[in-house]
């Protein structure tokens, strides 16, 4: 039986990956499109409705007030009712609100719906992280989460041309192009939300699509790891909130998110301000920028793996973006600003994994109990060219 265990483990984890990751990947692509498509809608919506830049900026950002306010309660409910039902609820409500954005006529309505969209989506990403921790042993968890999170840059490649094409439907059946955008990109969330309860499984114990031998191995493996972790480490909410590493990582991610979302929301308008190309052309340009930055992230992360070095690979990316932005002959132009933003923000998001590799997350000097990413050193560092993550069931 001992000799069969590696084969059982490999086959079981392969089934789990094929069952979960592609589907969750699609869900996250849809989530990301509905979160940032307001930047493309602004190409027509702002002029149609008379929104100022301040009104658009506030409406775009108020999404995160709702998201932050309801994220913790949403996760607590998910833990009680199960990921399957709660993720379905999240997707149906955020899809419906995203579709309702096509009915916006005034700035206050825009603010309210963006706030509600954030509240509806709150808990989706951490809920997926929590769910994956129930399916993957520690040694395979980081790779699975990294594969799921590559949906973020891929959504840029898909969303740019798609959003631009939908804007070209301006006037069809009496709807503006930005209304078509919210309608078409919001509908998949509702449809997928209906599918989620029938497709996802809350825990391995009830996974009928696994063999009994594979199911027993996975349940026992996860239970053993959980028991070992609980015995070795004990950390409460207060210790979590006062842990310096958590605050450091939070600030790092905050700064990266500010730059990234600023770029995502405003890039279409920036391009439009210095070109005369169509909305579809703007979408294609932004999709191409996303494709190029994906390649840059892969190359940078691959080289970081080979050289076994982390901080300089982050610092060099940020420094190159800063230097490019400071080349006045180039940075004064609209394209210069856009390229500088892309160089300094997208790769920064992609390689923030430097701060999340095992030695940073685990406080070895104090034994604070922050769980190390499982696997050997190379497995911990390998982040599918984009991301490294850590998670465990107790982190929620």
PyMOL commands that set and color helices and strands:
alter all, ss='L'
color gray80, all
select helices_A, chain A and resi 2-36+38-49+53-61+63-81+83-103+107-121+124-133+138-149+151-167+172-174+177-199+204-206+212-232+237-241+244-274+279-307+311-326+328-331+334-350+352-356+358-361+377-381+393-395
alter helices_A, ss='H'
color red, helices_A
deselect
rebuild
show_as cartoon
